[in-house]
């Protein structure tokens, strides 16, 4: 199997489904084995084992099924474990090995015959408990599999096998876009030069995530869980970006924080946040030309100089502040076609109260030259804003 085959197979949305039934979504978390999946909305558990090691899930509106299996094999590898599981299904599969989060993993494209012909993708990764592996087998009817591949890849890519590496590029995108080496970039933050770097693969890989997740998001346009789908869309991009830009966040902090703290010893957090806000307010503006395009520019591409919109800027601000330990959320409004960053810093100005809590987040407008807490009157109706909690 060659990795470019996988890359080329992700394309713009190929299929449209009409949601006919109410469906329910939640993040699957297994505290015994330490893994989690942030699945696209709507998967339903159809069967499971009493010991909690096997699950069979189906989506009621999209013809995709998912098998989850925890396997104990003290002498095996991800490759042999996945091969054995696929053999049990009499599947024809092409397996490949690669490194993900410093572990040896396996991925495979397969076809099989059950009640009819199916095709899909599978992955296997070691769990935190030594000798245990998690296999994920995601598939659709063979004639519909190509049109479902964005959904299948999004499902598999949502896997996390430990909390330490939760906010890192997922298992599928890591396989499709291996590291290529350092690309140096220079950031000009309000006259302060920040010398940092990303990987040469980061711009293409991160935009691949944006395009894939947007294709999945558009499936929920008329669905009763459209809001949750939007929240997941931004979470998936955030998780992918956080690990790619961890060193960038650190370099920005090292270049700015000491000087800011010395000038603003009483409240350096808001001064640092304002420095970041003023910086992104001067970015080049970009919005997709077609309705099928995502307006979102991936964060590595944005830092490399590609134009961007309000939600890209807002997510970047949130990531840089959360890296510093300052709690932040993003809010977006379909009615306003706008997004903002919000942060939990004590400062005067307009705030957004997180539903179900007493937390007041000061609001940050990223597209106009204003300070934190200043927003347009046209955007003042809090009921029209939706929060995105970032892990």
C-alpha positions, 0 to 999 in steps of 0.5 A: 500500500502506498500512502499517496493512494490514501491521500488522493482518495479524500475528496470533496463531499460526494454524497448527501444523506437526508436525516430521517430519524433522531440520533444521539452522539457522545464521545466514547471513552473507555477508562479501563483501557484509556482510549477515546473516540470523538465520533461524528454525530449519530452512531448507535451501539447495536451490540457489545460484549459484556466484558466491554472489549467489543462494540458494534456501531452503525449510523442510521442515516449514513451506511457506515458501520464500526467494529471496535475490539480490544485484543490482548496479545503479549507476543503480537504487534499491531500488524499481527493483531490487525491481520488476525482480526481481519482474517476472522472476517475473511477480509482481503486486506492490504496492511501497512505499518507506521509510527503514531505518537511514538508507537508502532501502529498498523492501517489497512484497506480491505474488502469482505463479504458478509450479508453483502460486499463491503469495503473500508479501512481499519487501524490498530494501535497499542493501548496504555496497558502493555500487551493490549491493542485496539482495532477499529474496523470501519466500512460501508457497502462496497458500491458506496464506500468511496462516497463514505470515505471522508466519514470513515476517515473522520471516524478513525482519525478521532481515536486517542489512545492516551490523554497525554497525546489527545491534542495531536494529529490523528492516526489516519492523517499521521499515516497519510502525511509522514513528517518531511523535515523542518520548515522555518517561518518568521512571525511578525507580532506587532513588530516583534520577530518570532523565529520558529518552525513547522514541519514541511508536511503540516500545511497540506496535512492540516488543510486535508483535515479541514477539508475532510471534516468540512465534508462530514459537517455538510452532511448535517446541514439539515440535521437536528444535531447540526450544532453539535456537528459544528462543535465537533468540526472545530474540535477536530481541527483544534486537536490536529493543530495543537500538536503541530504548533506546540513549538510555535506556541512556545516560541511566541511565548518566549519572545513576548511574555517576559517583556509583557510581564515586566510592563504589565505586572498586575495583569500580564495575561490580558496584556499578552492576550491583547498582543495576540488579538492585535496581531491576528486583527491585521491578518489578510482576510480570506473567505471561500468562493464556493458554498462547497468550500470551507472558509477555514484556513488551517492554522499552519497555513495561516501562520505561513501567510495564507489569508484567513477568516474570523474562525481561523483567527479565533481558534489560533488565539484560543490555542495560544492562550490555552497553551499558556494555561489560560482557559479559552473557548471559541464562539460562533454564530451561523446567524451572524456568520461570525466567530470570536475568541473568548478567554477567562481573564478578569478584564472589563468589557463584554462577556459571554457566559458559558451555559450551565456555569457561572463562568464569564469569558471576555469576548475578543473580536478578531477582524476589527482593531479593538481591544478585548471586551469590545464587540459590535452592537450587531453581534450583541445578542448572546442567544445567537452564539454557540460555544465550542469547548476545546480540550 
